[in-house]
Every structure is written in C-alpha cells, then in structure tokens.
Amino acid sequence: LDMTSNKLKKIPPDPLFLRIPVYAKMKGSPLTALVLSFGGNPLHCNCELVWLRRLTREDDLETCASPKDLAGKYFWTIREEEFVCEPPMITRHTSKMFVMEGQEVSLRCKSIGDPEPSTHWVSPDGKLIGNTSRTICYENGSLDILKASVKDSGKFTCIASNAAGEATAPVELVVNPSPHFDPKLDPDPGPSDIPTSIKWPPQNHIPGVRMYQIQYNSSTDDILIYR
C-alpha cells in the first residue's frame, strides 16, 4: 500500500490492519502481509501514530512535521512514549442564558487538545442532540436552536472528546414563555413512521399512466421525505 507523498498528517489504524500482519519493509515480509510505504508525508506524530511506530521498518527516511518538539526528527528514532496526545480542555462556553419562547438561541463551547477534539451536546433530558429542522450542531462546538421551546429549559452538557479523553461543561438555558408565541401555530411532529399515499387525479389524456405521491414522516423530525 503506497501512501508516499500524499500530504497525510495522520494514518488511522484501519480495521483492515487488525486482520493481517502489517510491515513497513518489503524485504523478508510474509507474502500474506500488508506492506505500508508512507514516506514524504507531513506526519503529526502524536499518540494516534503509536501503532505505526511499532511496525517492522525498512529504512529511516520518514520524518515528523509536528508537533513542535518532534518536527524534523526521523520517525523511527522517536521513542514510543514521545508519541503523546493532550486531553481536551474547554476554554470558553456560554454561561447561563435567558431567551423568550420562539426565539433563536446559540450555545457556544470551544475546546483545545491534541488531536483536535470533537464536540457533542446532550440535552437536559439526557439525549444526544443531532441536526434536525430545529437544531444545528457545528464542528466548531456551537449549537443553534432555531426556535426555543419552554421544554428546552434546563442544563445542556457540552462534551469535548479525543483519543486522550474528554471534558464536559454545563450550559444552562432558561426559556421564558412568550405571550405572543402560540405553539398551536407551530405544532410538534405528529405520529411518525406512518406512510400515506395520495392518488392524483387520473391522467386520462395519457393512456396507461397513473401518478402517485408518497409521503413519509421521519421519526425524530417534521421534515417530509418524498420517495
């Protein structure tokens, strides 16, 4: 598997590598083994590359581009314990926020770590929040609630995680009822997973052709999916 000079910063341990022996040298490797060539890449040498460092090597030409302490060093001369990661640390997050019912609200959560942490949000009722027609989760850690409901009131949890661990931060949201907001005008999604079929008027002017519209309401959202 030739991955040389591909601007790769990291090479994840693909499940394929767990099924067969992997080597970093051609000579003497079993015919049933997978041989990796990965020189010429700007490797970020942290704990995610320890598995690669443990391979049987052929030469010392591969180098690390980062982090700063390992930049320019030959990959195979670096000790395993020097391939480290930094657990996430949440540096900024939204404090207690008050909004009116029906308004849009943005919750912020910024974190640092190595590798770069991924951010997830958990609702006050303990459910993982995903992207829907009412909520948007961004890679930078922000969560937008496009139309706040009184039911959204409570403590949200921001979770930043990477290969070295995770960090959490609570964000409290208070949604005050609005006298001008009528939830009846914007009802919650009705019964889900109920397909309905509506037959269009017969296309008598086109012999043998009938047209149908099939509507499907998703389980967790009110977006209509047409098939």
BAGU-433863 format. One line per 3 residues: number of its first residue (from 1); their letters; for each residue x, y, z of N, C-alpha, C. Coordinates in pm, 1 decimal. Last residue first. Layout:
% residues N
NUM> a> X:Y:Z:X:Y:Z:X:Y:Z ~ ...;
% end
This chain:
% residues 227
227> ryi> -4042.8:985.5:-164.8:-3979.9:873.0:-233.1:-4052.4:846.6:-363.5 ~ -3973.7:1259.9:37.8:-4052.7:1204.7:-71.8:-3975.5:1094.3:-141.4 ~ -4005.0:1357.2:361.9:-3916.1:1288.0:270.3:-4001.3:1223.3:162.1;
224> lid> -4037.4:1644.0:557.7:-4104.3:1546.5:472.5:-4004.0:1486.6:373.4 ~ -3947.3:1700.0:892.9:-3912.6:1716.4:752.5:-3981.7:1607.0:670.2 ~ -3979.4:1677.7:1158.2:-4100.4:1703.5:1082.1:-4069.5:1734.2:936.4;
221> dts> -3822.9:1401.7:1331.2:-3822.5:1533.2:1270.4:-3950.9:1552.3:1193.2 ~ -3791.6:1143.7:1405.5:-3748.1:1245.1:1500.4:-3757.0:1385.4:1445.0 ~ -3898.6:979.0:1200.1:-3926.5:950.5:1340.8:-3899.3:1069.0:1432.3;
218> sny> -4050.3:1141.3:907.7:-3942.8:1076.5:980.4:-3973.0:1067.4:1129.0 ~ -4316.6:1061.9:695.4:-4271.3:1148.6:804.1:-4167.0:1076.3:887.4 ~ -4360.4:1044.8:355.3:-4310.5:969.9:470.9:-4259.7:1068.2:575.4;
215> qiq> -4580.1:1010.3:77.4:-4520.6:1098.6:178.4:-4481.6:1017.7:300.8 ~ -4614.0:975.0:-262.8:-4595.8:902.0:-137.6:-4520.8:991.4:-39.5 ~ -4833.2:1022.3:-526.9:-4741.4:1092.9:-436.0:-4736.5:1015.3:-305.2;
212> ymr> -4867.8:890.5:-857.7:-4893.2:883.0:-715.0:-4792.1:970.0:-640.1 ~ -5025.7:858.5:-1174.0:-4924.4:923.7:-1091.5:-4965.7:918.7:-945.1 ~ -5051.3:645.8:-1456.5:-5110.5:694.4:-1331.6:-4998.5:752.4:-1245.5;
209> vgp> -5111.2:567.1:-1792.7:-5020.1:632.4:-1698.0:-5098.1:681.7:-1576.6 ~ -5284.0:470.5:-1990.1:-5197.6:375.1:-1921.0:-5105.1:436.4:-1818.1 ~ -5294.1:765.5:-2187.9:-5341.1:628.1:-2164.4:-5236.7:543.8:-2091.0;
206> ihn> -5335.3:1070.6:-2091.5:-5218.7:987.6:-2122.0:-5257.0:842.8:-2091.4 ~ -5567.3:1185.6:-2019.0:-5517.6:1223.6:-2151.1:-5390.6:1148.1:-2188.6 ~ -5619.5:1102.5:-1766.2:-5694.7:1038.1:-1874.2:-5638.8:1071.2:-2011.3;
203> qpp> -5484.1:1059.6:-1503.6:-5430.4:1131.1:-1620.1:-5493.0:1069.6:-1746.0 ~ -5681.9:1098.6:-1214.4:-5643.2:1016.3:-1329.9:-5594.9:1102.1:-1445.7 ~ -5533.1:1286.4:-947.2:-5644.5:1266.9:-1041.7:-5597.2:1187.1:-1163.0;
200> wki> -5323.3:1086.7:-727.6:-5351.1:1205.9:-806.7:-5470.2:1179.7:-898.7 ~ -5354.6:953.8:-410.6:-5365.4:927.3:-554.0:-5401.7:1055.8:-627.6 ~ -5133.1:936.5:-154.0:-5237.7:1021.2:-209.7:-5240.7:999.9:-359.9;
197> stp> -5044.0:756.6:129.4:-5042.1:759.1:-16.3:-5160.1:841.6:-64.8 ~ -4820.6:762.8:404.6:-4953.0:789.9:349.5:-4940.4:800.0:199.6 ~ -4653.8:597.2:671.4:-4657.2:637.3:531.0:-4799.7:660.8:484.2;
194> ids> -4549.0:684.0:966.7:-4677.4:642.8:909.7:-4681.1:687.8:763.9 ~ -4339.5:770.2:1126.9:-4326.3:643.1:1056.3:-4459.5:592.9:1001.4 ~ -4518.4:940.7:1395.2:-4411.4:921.5:1297.2:-4419.2:785.1:1232.4;
191> pgp> -4769.8:1173.7:1472.9:-4726.9:1033.4:1473.7:-4628.0:1008.1:1361.2 ~ -4628.4:1508.0:1434.6:-4731.6:1413.3:1474.5:-4678.7:1271.7:1475.9 ~ -4409.6:1753.2:1568.4:-4435.9:1647.8:1468.8:-4537.9:1547.4:1520.2;
188> dpd> -4583.8:2029.6:1724.5:-4479.2:1928.2:1722.0:-4511.4:1825.3:1615.1 ~ -4703.6:2327.5:1552.1:-4717.6:2204.7:1630.9:-4597.0:2113.0:1621.0 ~ -4736.8:2624.6:1544.8:-4616.1:2551.0:1505.9:-4612.7:2419.7:1583.2;
185> lkp> -4964.8:2718.5:1646.0:-4934.2:2757.5:1508.4:-4812.6:2685.1:1455.1 ~ -4959.8:2636.7:1900.8:-5055.4:2569.0:1814.2:-5029.4:2602.9:1667.5 ~ -4787.6:2803.8:2036.6:-4733.6:2676.2:1988.2:-4827.7:2601.9:1895.0;
182> dfh> -4767.2:3133.4:1996.0:-4873.5:3032.4:2004.5:-4820.7:2901.2:1949.3 ~ -4634.5:3407.2:2151.7:-4598.7:3283.7:2080.5:-4706.1:3179.1:2103.5 ~ -4679.8:3623.5:2304.3:-4705.2:3640.7:2161.3:-4676.8:3514.1:2081.3;
179> psp> -4601.6:3569.7:2558.3:-4746.4:3586.7:2536.4:-4781.5:3598.7:2388.3 ~ -4364.0:3317.5:2610.4:-4393.0:3443.0:2542.7:-4542.7:3455.4:2518.9 ~ -4180.1:3179.1:2882.6:-4298.6:3177.5:2796.0:-4324.1:3315.2:2736.5;
176> nvv> -3825.4:3156.2:2867.7:-3943.8:3216.6:2929.4:-4061.6:3213.2:2833.0 ~ -3583.4:2927.9:2912.8:-3674.1:2975.8:2808.8:-3801.7:3025.4:2875.2 ~ -3257.6:2908.0:3002.7:-3389.2:2937.4:3059.1:-3474.8:2997.9:2949.0;
173> lev> -2988.2:2688.1:3014.5:-3074.9:2768.0:2928.0:-3210.8:2783.9:2995.9 ~ -2654.1:2632.7:3108.6:-2795.0:2639.6:3149.2:-2871.4:2734.6:3058.6 ~ -2415.6:2405.4:3043.4:-2465.7:2533.3:2992.6:-2615.1:2538.8:3022.7;
170> pat> -2128.7:2238.1:3173.3:-2273.6:2258.6:3171.9:-2308.6:2397.7:3118.7 ~ -1877.9:2050.8:3011.3:-1913.7:2180.0:3069.5:-2065.5:2194.7:3063.7 ~ -1611.8:1806.9:2997.5:-1751.7:1847.3:2988.9:-1771.8:1983.7:3053.2;
167> aeg> -1373.2:1618.0:2812.0:-1401.9:1722.9:2908.6:-1546.8:1765.4:2889.0 ~ -1180.9:1314.5:2759.3:-1290.7:1405.5:2732.8:-1304.4:1508.7:2844.2 ~ -902.2:1152.8:2591.6:-1002.1:1165.6:2698.1:-1113.0:1261.0:2659.1;
164> aan> -735.9:1109.2:2377.3:-674.2:1113.6:2510.5:-775.3:1127.3:2623.0 ~ -875.3:1124.5:2141.4:-814.4:995.9:2174.9:-758.2:992.2:2316.2 ~ -1144.5:1343.1:2255.2:-1046.4:1298.6:2156.3:-983.7:1168.9:2205.3;
161> sai> -1424.9:1561.2:2316.7:-1353.7:1434.0:2331.9:-1252.2:1413.4:2220.4 ~ -1647.7:1757.7:2496.4:-1536.0:1761.9:2400.8:-1452.6:1635.8:2422.5 ~ -1976.7:1823.9:2548.9:-1875.9:1719.1:2567.7:-1771.7:1730.8:2457.2;
158> ctf> -2203.5:2021.1:2724.2:-2109.2:2020.1:2611.8:-2001.7:1916.1:2642.6 ~ -2531.2:1988.0:2824.1:-2393.4:1947.4:2852.4:-2312.8:1945.6:2723.5 ~ -2787.7:2202.2:2955.1:-2728.6:2129.3:2844.8:-2583.9:2094.1:2883.5;
155> kgs> -3026.6:2228.2:3194.8:-2881.5:2227.4:3176.4:-2841.3:2139.0:3058.5 ~ -3326.9:2411.1:3096.1:-3250.5:2315.1:3175.4:-3102.4:2325.2:3144.7 ~ -3577.2:2433.8:2845.1:-3516.5:2488.3:2966.7:-3445.0:2379.0:3045.8;
152> dkv> -3719.1:2326.8:2640.3:-3572.9:2327.5:2626.5:-3503.4:2378.4:2752.3 ~ -3984.7:2367.8:2682.3:-3932.6:2235.1:2716.9:-3780.2:2227.6:2706.7 ~ -4027.2:2611.3:2568.5:-4018.0:2607.4:2714.8:-3959.8:2473.8:2760.7;
149> sak> -3815.3:2632.7:2279.1:-3939.9:2592.2:2344.2:-3919.3:2593.0:2495.0 ~ -3671.3:2823.1:2014.9:-3666.8:2770.3:2150.9:-3806.8:2740.8:2204.4 ~ -3573.2:2758.5:1714.5:-3696.6:2808.7:1775.3:-3708.8:2746.6:1914.0;
146> lid> -3311.6:2677.7:1663.7:-3373.3:2776.7:1576.3:-3502.1:2834.5:1632.9 ~ -3032.5:2651.2:1836.8:-3172.1:2608.3:1848.3:-3253.8:2714.2:1776.7 ~ -2703.9:2561.8:1766.0:-2811.7:2656.8:1739.3:-2946.2:2588.0:1757.4;
143> lsg> -2396.7:2521.1:1912.2:-2527.2:2456.8:1895.3:-2631.0:2566.0:1876.1 ~ -2045.7:2491.2:1837.9:-2166.8:2569.4:1862.0:-2291.9:2484.5:1839.1 ~ -1815.2:2356.7:1767.0:-1866.7:2338.7:1902.5:-1993.8:2413.8:1933.0;
140> ney> -1736.4:2362.2:1507.8:-1662.0:2449.0:1599.5:-1715.3:2443.4:1742.9 ~ -1918.0:2207.4:1371.6:-1789.3:2147.0:1405.2:-1709.7:2231.8:1503.9 ~ -2253.5:2247.5:1503.2:-2142.1:2286.2:1417.4:-2012.2:2222.9:1464.8;
137> cit> -2586.8:2146.4:1489.9:-2459.6:2131.4:1560.8:-2345.8:2160.7:1463.0 ~ -2906.6:2274.4:1506.4:-2790.1:2260.6:1418.4:-2664.6:2253.9:1504.0 ~ -3257.6:2209.0:1530.1:-3126.7:2220.4:1594.3:-3015.2:2197.4:1492.4;
134> rst> -3480.4:2184.3:1367.4:-3485.9:2281.6:1477.4:-3351.8:2302.0:1546.4 ~ -3450.7:1988.3:1187.7:-3502.8:2114.1:1133.7:-3504.0:2222.8:1240.4 ~ -3135.6:1859.9:1316.2:-3275.9:1843.5:1276.6:-3321.5:1975.3:1215.4;
131> ngi> -2847.8:1702.9:1422.5:-2901.6:1803.9:1331.8:-3044.4:1768.2:1292.1 ~ -2867.9:1600.0:1771.0:-2816.8:1593.2:1634.2:-2875.5:1704.4:1550.4 ~ -2787.6:1536.8:2104.6:-2852.2:1627.0:2009.8:-2786.0:1615.1:1873.5;
128> lkg> -2863.1:1273.9:2322.7:-2763.0:1332.4:2233.7:-2833.7:1414.2:2126.4 ~ -3047.9:1330.2:2622.0:-3041.2:1277.6:2486.1:-2934.7:1351.2:2404.2 ~ -3103.6:1428.9:2878.0:-3004.0:1323.6:2862.4:-2990.9:1265.8:2723.2;
125> dps> -3266.1:1644.8:2906.9:-3326.4:1514.6:2936.3:-3232.4:1398.1:2904.1 ~ -3105.2:1858.2:2821.7:-3136.4:1844.1:2965.0:-3199.4:1709.8:3003.0 ~ -2887.5:1706.9:2568.7:-2999.3:1789.6:2612.6:-3025.2:1770.4:2761.9;
122> vwh> -2552.9:1732.4:2479.4:-2655.4:1647.4:2539.5:-2762.7:1738.3:2597.2 ~ -2330.5:1764.6:2202.8:-2419.3:1826.5:2301.5:-2522.7:1725.0:2349.9 ~ -1983.3:1736.4:2117.1:-2120.8:1687.2:2114.1:-2200.1:1756.2:2223.8;
119> tsp> -1687.5:1784.3:1930.2:-1781.0:1834.6:2030.3:-1919.9:1777.9:2008.3 ~ -1355.3:1660.5:1914.7:-1486.9:1672.7:1852.7:-1586.2:1706.5:1963.4 ~ -1027.7:1811.1:1944.4:-1145.4:1742.5:1998.5:-1267.8:1759.2:1908.3;
116> epd> -736.3:1741.1:1767.3:-843.2:1837.7:1786.0:-970.3:1766.6:1832.2 ~ -529.6:1502.9:1957.3:-581.4:1566.7:1836.5:-697.6:1661.0:1866.7 ~ -507.5:1773.3:2159.6:-434.2:1709.4:2050.1:-458.0:1559.1:2057.4;
113> gis> -704.6:2070.2:2231.6:-648.9:1938.6:2262.4:-574.6:1885.6:2141.5 ~ -976.9:2289.0:2324.5:-848.0:2263.7:2261.9:-799.8:2125.6:2304.8 ~ -1307.0:2429.0:2262.6:-1212.2:2342.2:2332.9:-1082.2:2329.8:2254.4;
110> kcr> -1606.0:2605.2:2318.4:-1478.8:2598.2:2247.0:-1379.2:2517.7:2329.4 ~ -1934.7:2649.1:2274.0:-1844.7:2564.9:2352.6:-1715.8:2545.6:2272.2 ~ -2250.2:2821.7:2286.1:-2111.4:2810.1:2241.1:-2029.9:2721.2:2333.1;
107> lsv> -2573.4:2835.2:2157.2:-2491.4:2794.7:2271.0:-2350.3:2767.2:2219.6 ~ -2813.9:3055.0:2041.5:-2687.4:2989.2:2008.9:-2609.7:2960.9:2136.2 ~ -3160.0:3066.7:1955.4:-3055.2:3078.8:2057.0:-2932.5:2999.8:2012.9;
104> eqg> -3455.1:3231.4:1844.4:-3338.6:3150.2:1812.2:-3232.0:3173.7:1918.1 ~ -3777.3:3220.5:2014.2:-3658.4:3287.2:1963.3:-3549.1:3186.7:1927.2 ~ -3979.9:3076.3:2132.7:-3991.9:3103.8:1990.2:-3870.8:3171.3:1930.1;
101> emv> -3953.4:3233.9:2447.1:-4005.9:3122.9:2369.1:-4023.2:3164.4:2223.0 ~ -3658.3:3420.8:2509.7:-3803.1:3409.9:2505.1:-3843.0:3293.1:2416.0 ~ -3376.8:3336.1:2720.4:-3438.1:3372.0:2591.9:-3589.6:3360.5:2604.9;
98> fmk> -3077.0:3345.1:2900.0:-3222.0:3362.1:2905.6:-3272.4:3402.5:2767.5 ~ -2806.6:3141.2:3009.2:-2867.7:3224.9:2905.8:-3018.6:3226.5:2920.4 ~ -2499.9:3104.2:3177.4:-2645.3:3092.2:3184.5:-2710.3:3190.8:3088.1;
95> sth> -2235.9:3099.5:2930.0:-2283.6:3095.0:3068.3:-2436.2:3084.8:3065.5 ~ -2072.3:2909.1:2682.2:-2180.8:3000.6:2717.0:-2215.8:2985.7:2864.3 ~ -1716.0:2871.1:2716.0:-1850.4:2819.3:2688.1:-1953.7:2920.2:2735.8;
92> rti> -1372.5:2803.0:2657.8:-1482.5:2900.1:2668.2:-1614.3:2829.4:2643.1 ~ -1212.0:2577.3:2685.3:-1156.5:2709.1:2717.2:-1263.4:2816.8:2732.3 ~ -1187.1:2253.8:2780.3:-1284.9:2351.9:2734.2:-1239.6:2490.2:2780.3;
89> mpp> -953.3:2031.3:2670.2:-978.9:2129.9:2774.4:-1074.0:2233.8:2715.8 ~ -869.1:1688.2:2599.5:-941.2:1812.8:2572.3:-948.8:1902.9:2696.0 ~ -527.6:1566.2:2634.3:-672.3:1555.1:2653.2:-740.6:1689.7:2632.4;
86> ecv> -283.0:1524.0:2392.8:-327.1:1611.6:2500.2:-478.2:1600.7:2514.3 ~ -64.5:1247.6:2327.9:-180.4:1330.0:2295.8:-214.5:1415.7:2416.8 ~ 264.3:1141.7:2213.7:163.2:1169.7:2316.4:49.2:1253.5:2258.4;
83> fee> 526.9:980.2:2161.5:406.9:997.7:2080.7:289.3:1019.0:2176.7 ~ 716.4:916.0:2342.0:714.9:1055.0:2296.8:596.1:1084.5:2205.8 ~ 706.1:646.2:2385.0:648.2:731.9:2488.7:646.9:879.7:2450.8;
80> eri> 850.4:544.3:2164.7:704.6:533.1:2168.9:642.7:629.8:2268.8 ~ 1110.3:764.0:2041.7:1061.0:659.8:2132.0:907.3:661.9:2137.8 ~ 1224.8:810.0:1713.0:1148.2:865.8:1825.2:1094.1:752.4:1911.0;
77> twf> 1331.0:694.5:1493.6:1422.3:716.5:1606.3:1350.7:773.5:1729.0 ~ 1143.1:684.0:1295.3:1177.9:557.7:1360.2:1273.4:575.5:1477.8 ~ 1120.4:953.8:1203.8:1007.1:884.9:1265.2:1050.6:765.0:1348.6;
74> ykg> 1356.9:1201.8:1268.9:1326.5:1078.3:1196.8:1224.3:996.2:1275.1 ~ 1234.9:1538.3:1315.0:1302.0:1418.2:1365.4:1262.8:1297.3:1281.4 ~ 1084.6:1752.6:1230.0:1212.8:1729.1:1165.1:1284.9:1604.3:1211.6;
71> ald> 923.2:1801.2:1538.5:934.5:1843.1:1398.1:1076.2:1821.6:1345.2 ~ 882.4:1752.1:1801.0:926.6:1638.8:1719.0:947.5:1676.3:1573.2 ~ 792.9:1986.5:1917.9:905.3:1916.9:1980.8:962.9:1805.5:1893.6;
68> kps> 566.5:2056.6:1758.8:688.5:2136.5:1754.3:810.7:2061.6:1808.9 ~ 420.7:1743.5:1632.4:419.5:1874.6:1696.5:558.6:1937.8:1701.7 ~ 518.1:1766.3:1280.3:464.9:1826.0:1402.8:438.8:1711.7:1502.7;
65> act> 645.3:1614.8:1094.5:630.2:1757.5:1065.9:582.2:1834.8:1188.7 ~ 883.4:1352.3:1103.8:763.9:1414.0:1160.9:762.3:1563.2:1126.1 ~ 993.4:1129.8:836.9:1013.5:1230.1:941.6:879.1:1283.0:990.7;
62> eld> 1143.7:840.3:691.4:1023.3:912.6:730.2:1053.0:1010.1:843.5 ~ 1381.7:699.5:661.1:1362.1:819.4:581.0:1240.0:901.3:623.0 ~ 1502.0:464.6:753.1:1477.4:573.8:846.9:1447.8:704.9:775.6;
59> der> 1363.1:141.1:649.4:1463.0:249.0:648.4:1420.5:358.4:745.5 ~ 1188.2:-63.9:728.6:1290.9:-92.8:629.4:1399.6:15.3:628.1 ~ 1031.5:-194.8:1033.5:1064.1:-94.8:933.0:1173.9:-140.7:837.2;
56> tlr> 747.2:-318.7:1180.5:883.7:-355.0:1141.3:922.0:-268.4:1021.6 ~ 558.5:-87.3:1386.1:575.7:-175.9:1271.6:723.5:-208.2:1250.3 ~ 524.7:100.4:1580.0:554.7:-35.9:1624.3:573.7:-133.4:1508.5;
53> rlw> 441.2:332.2:1458.8:579.3:328.5:1508.8:620.5:186.0:1546.0 ~ 174.1:279.3:1424.7:260.0:283.1:1306.8:406.8:271.3:1346.8 ~ 76.5:303.6:1683.1:62.6:174.0:1615.0:156.2:165.3:1493.6;
50> vle> 118.1:575.8:1729.5:199.0:477.1:1802.0:194.4:341.6:1731.1 ~ -36.8:773.5:1622.1:57.8:706.2:1531.8:145.9:604.4:1603.1 ~ -184.0:888.2:1820.8:-259.0:816.8:1716.5:-166.0:740.2:1621.0;
47> cnc> -13.9:1039.7:1976.8:-45.1:903.0:2020.3:-120.6:822.0:1915.8 ~ 161.0:1212.4:1708.8:102.9:1205.3:1843.1:63.5:1061.1:1871.9 ~ 299.2:1359.7:1466.5:337.5:1244.1:1547.2:284.5:1255.1:1691.0;
44> hlp> 181.9:1417.2:1170.0:164.3:1476.7:1302.1:183.0:1363.9:1403.3 ~ 368.9:1411.1:870.3:303.8:1339.3:978.6:297.6:1421.6:1107.3 ~ 363.7:1490.5:577.0:384.6:1578.7:693.0:316.5:1521.8:817.9;
41> ngg> 528.5:1229.6:389.5:405.1:1289.7:440.0:434.8:1378.1:561.8 ~ 748.3:1084.0:305.2:714.4:1206.8:233.5:584.6:1270.5:274.7 ~ 642.2:736.5:343.0:738.8:845.9:347.8:690.2:968.4:272.4;
38> fsl> 494.5:503.8:357.9:429.1:629.3:392.8:525.8:746.0:405.7 ~ 400.1:189.2:272.6:503.2:288.7:241.3:439.1:425.0:263.8 ~ 331.1:-125.5:416.2:295.9:15.9:403.9:418.3:98.0:365.9;
35> vla> 228.2:-446.0:330.3:345.2:-359.9:347.0:304.9:-215.1:319.6 ~ 66.6:-712.6:471.5:45.3:-585.9:404.7:164.7:-496.0:435.1 ~ 134.7:-1066.5:416.5:137.0:-942.5:494.0:105.6:-822.2:405.8;
32> tlp> 167.7:-1298.5:285.0:31.8:-1268.9:329.3:24.2:-1138.0:406.8 ~ 436.8:-1322.4:245.3:354.7:-1291.7:128.5:212.9:-1252.5:168.3 ~ 627.2:-1158.9:506.6:549.3:-1271.4:453.6:463.6:-1228.2:335.1;
29> sgk> 929.1:-976.9:443.7:789.9:-976.5:490.0:715.3:-1095.0:429.3 ~ 1184.1:-961.5:338.1:1160.8:-1053.1:448.7:1018.7:-1056.9:499.9 ~ 1152.5:-630.8:230.2:1237.0:-748.8:238.5:1202.0:-833.0:360.6;
26> mka> 980.6:-416.5:284.8:948.1:-511.6:179.3:1024.5:-642.0:195.8 ~ 837.9:-268.4:576.6:954.2:-305.8:496.2:913.3:-413.0:396.5 ~ 644.7:-234.4:756.8:689.3:-114.2:688.3:817.0:-143.8:610.6;
23> yvp> 361.1:-456.0:783.8:503.3:-426.3:792.0:532.7:-294.0:722.2 ~ 104.2:-638.2:939.2:142.0:-516.7:867.8:289.7:-488.5:890.7 ~ -104.7:-925.9:914.1:20.5:-864.3:960.4:55.8:-743.6:873.6;
20> irl> -464.0:-862.3:925.2:-345.7:-923.6:864.9:-220.3:-856.7:918.7 ~ -653.2:-735.7:1079.6:-682.7:-869.6:1026.6:-561.0:-940.6:970.7 ~ -596.1:-481.0:1142.5:-609.5:-572.9:1255.1:-626.7:-717.4:1207.5;
17> flp> -604.9:-337.4:912.2:-472.8:-362.8:967.9:-477.3:-459.3:1087.2 ~ -874.7:-301.0:871.9:-804.4:-395.4:784.7:-670.3:-434.4:846.1 ~ -943.1:-90.9:1039.7:-973.1:-228.1:1082.6:-904.5:-334.9:997.4;
14> dpp> -672.1:149.4:1040.4:-790.5:93.0:976.1:-814.7:-50.3:1025.2 ~ -547.2:367.8:1230.3:-534.3:220.9:1223.8:-662.1:158.0:1170.7 ~ -486.9:665.8:1033.3:-561.7:591.8:1134.6:-542.5:441.0:1119.2;
11> ikk> -242.0:870.4:992.6:-283.3:747.5:926.0:-355.2:662.1:1030.2 ~ -200.7:1223.7:940.5:-220.8:1107.3:1026.4:-268.4:990.2:942.8 ~ -133.3:1390.2:736.3:-87.2:1426.8:869.8:-103.5:1310.3:967.5;
8> lkn> -37.6:1352.7:403.1:-110.2:1294.7:514.8:-49.0:1338.0:647.1 ~ 54.7:1419.9:150.5:17.9:1527.6:242.9:-64.6:1476.6:361.6 ~ 156.6:1208.4:8.6:14.1:1236.8:-6.7:-36.1:1344.8:87.8;
5> stm> 407.5:1062.2:-8.4:387.2:1198.2:-60.5:241.5:1229.9:-89.4 ~ 295.2:721.4:-9.3:402.3:820.7:-4.5:359.1:952.7:-67.3 ~ 145.9:497.5:16.3:82.8:623.3:57.9:185.6:735.6:62.4;
2> dl> 95.6:192.6:-112.6:185.9:306.1:-128.4:112.4:434.9:-96.2 ~ 86.0:-117.4:0.0:0.0:0.0:0.0:89.9:122.7:0.0;
% end
